[in-house]
Amino acid sequence: MSDGGLIWIYRNYEDCSGCRRCEIACSLKHEGKIWPEASRVRVFMLVPGIEVPHLCAQCHDYPCVEACPAGALSTSKETGAVLVDKDKCIACGKCIDACPGKVPFIHPSDNYAVICDLCGGDPECVKACGKGGWNALQLVRRWGGEHDMKLYAKTPEKITRDLVAKLYSEEMAESV
């Protein structure tokens, strides 16, 4: 979707195989090596057989950006992605606390917040997932104001509980 406009990565959790190709592609793009711990998309398996790719939902009101006391976070006018200025970030964690999905994390070796930047509009995770044939991650145009992206900003635990309830039962979800 290189013709401009705000974009978003749709997640179909039921189609995720847990292959973690998205983590590998992301870390290769941003770190220059395979390093899933530094990937901007992280796959969680809290219940066997349920894999949850977890990444920034680009909330419409960007609570992480608002919470940053150092002014290290901004948004891309081209894609809508949250951008991190590594030199300004003080690794205080306020963006993590403000995020309804607790998506940002502190880089495992450098002291700055890590958040998906949508690879400038051509997300490597989406391409890797598509090449694998799963299409659990798909690049779509970002919806207008009628949709609150925060609905998709949930913790991996909440997403897992919702999937267990959908695939199995509400009673089983309560044990997660």
C-alpha positions in Angstrom: 0.0 0.0 0.0 2.6 2.4 -1.1 0.1 5.0 -2.5 -0.2 6.7 0.9 -2.9 6.8 3.5 -3.2 5.5 7.0 -2.8 1.8 7.3 -3.3 -0.8 9.9 -2.3 -4.5 10.5 -5.4 -6.6 10.8 -5.0 -9.7 13.0 -6.9 -12.9 12.4 -5.7 -14.8 15.6 -7.5 -18.0 14.6 -5.3 -18.3 11.5 -2.0 -17.8 13.3 0.1 -21.0 13.2 2.7 -19.8 15.7 5.5 -20.1 13.2 6.9 -16.8 14.4 8.0 -15.8 10.9 6.6 -12.4 11.7 9.0 -12.0 14.6 12.0 -13.1 12.5 11.1 -10.8 9.6 10.6 -7.8 12.0 13.9 -8.4 13.8 15.8 -8.8 10.6 14.4 -5.5 9.3 14.9 -3.5 12.5 17.9 -5.2 14.2 19.7 -6.7 11.2 19.6 -10.2 12.8 17.2 -12.8 14.0 16.3 -11.6 17.5 12.6 -12.2 18.4 13.1 -10.5 21.8 13.6 -7.2 20.0 10.8 -7.7 17.4 8.0 -5.1 17.2 5.5 -8.0 16.8 5.7 -10.7 19.5 3.9 -14.0 19.4 2.5 -15.3 22.7 1.3 -18.8 23.4 -0.3 -18.8 26.8 -2.5 -21.8 26.0 -1.2 -24.6 23.8 -2.5 -24.3 20.3 -3.5 -20.6 20.7 -0.9 -18.2 19.2 -1.4 -14.5 19.6 0.6 -12.1 17.4 0.8 -8.9 19.6 1.6 -5.5 18.1 0.6 -1.9 18.2 -3.1 -1.2 17.3 -2.4 2.5 16.5 -5.2 3.7 18.8 -7.1 6.7 17.5 -6.0 8.8 20.5 -2.5 7.4 20.9 -2.3 7.2 24.7 1.3 6.1 24.5 2.3 9.3 22.7 0.3 11.5 25.1 1.9 9.7 28.1 5.6 10.2 27.0 7.2 12.9 29.3 10.2 13.2 27.0 8.5 13.8 23.7 10.1 10.7 22.3 6.9 9.4 20.6 5.2 10.9 17.6 2.9 9.6 14.8 3.7 9.2 11.2 1.4 11.4 9.1 1.9 9.0 6.1 1.0 5.7 7.9 -0.4 6.5 11.3 2.3 4.5 13.0 3.8 5.4 16.3 7.4 6.5 15.9 10.1 6.4 18.6 13.0 8.8 18.8 15.6 6.6 20.4 17.7 9.6 21.4 14.9 11.3 23.3 13.5 8.2 24.9 14.3 7.8 28.6 12.9 4.3 28.9 10.6 5.4 31.7 7.8 2.9 30.7 5.0 5.4 30.8 4.0 4.5 27.3 3.7 0.9 28.4 1.5 1.8 31.3 -0.7 4.0 29.1 -1.2 1.4 26.3 -4.4 -0.5 26.8 -2.7 -3.6 25.2 0.6 -3.2 27.1 2.3 -3.5 23.7 5.4 -1.3 24.0 8.4 -2.8 25.7 11.9 -1.6 26.5 14.5 -2.8 24.0 16.4 -5.8 25.4 19.9 -4.2 25.1 19.3 -0.5 24.5 17.2 1.8 26.7 14.3 2.9 24.5 10.7 1.9 23.9 10.0 -0.5 21.1 6.7 0.0 19.2 5.7 -1.1 15.7 6.4 1.6 13.1 4.7 -0.3 10.3 8.0 -0.5 8.4 7.3 2.8 6.8 4.2 1.5 5.2 5.4 -1.9 4.0 5.3 -4.2 7.1 7.7 -7.1 6.9 5.6 -9.2 9.3 2.6 -9.0 7.0 4.7 -10.1 4.0 6.3 -13.0 5.9 2.9 -14.2 7.2 1.4 -14.0 3.6 4.4 -15.9 2.1 3.8 -18.6 4.7 0.2 -18.8 3.5 -1.4 -18.1 6.9 -2.5 -14.4 6.4 -3.1 -14.0 10.1 -1.6 -10.5 9.6 -2.9 -8.4 6.8 -2.3 -4.9 5.7 -5.5 -2.9 5.4 -6.5 0.7 5.1 -7.2 2.2 8.4 -10.8 2.8 9.1 -12.2 6.3 9.6 -13.4 7.8 12.8 -16.3 5.4 13.2 -13.9 2.7 14.5 -11.9 2.9 17.7 -8.7 1.0 17.2 -8.4 0.7 21.0 -10.9 -2.2 20.6 -8.0 -4.2 19.2 -5.5 -3.1 21.9 -5.8 -5.9 24.4 -3.2 -7.8 26.4 -2.2 -11.2 25.2 -4.0 -12.7 28.2 -7.3 -11.0 27.3 -7.0 -12.0 23.6 -6.2 -15.6 24.7 -9.2 -15.7 27.0 -11.5 -14.4 24.3 -10.1 -17.0 21.8 -10.5 -19.8 24.3 -14.1 -18.7 24.9 -14.8 -18.6 21.2 -13.1 -21.8 20.2 -14.0 -23.9 23.3 -16.2 -22.4 26.0 -16.7 -19.6 28.5 -16.0 -22.0 31.3 -12.6 -22.9 29.9 -11.8 -19.3 29.3 -12.2 -18.6 33.0 -9.4 -21.0 33.8 -6.9 -19.0 31.6 
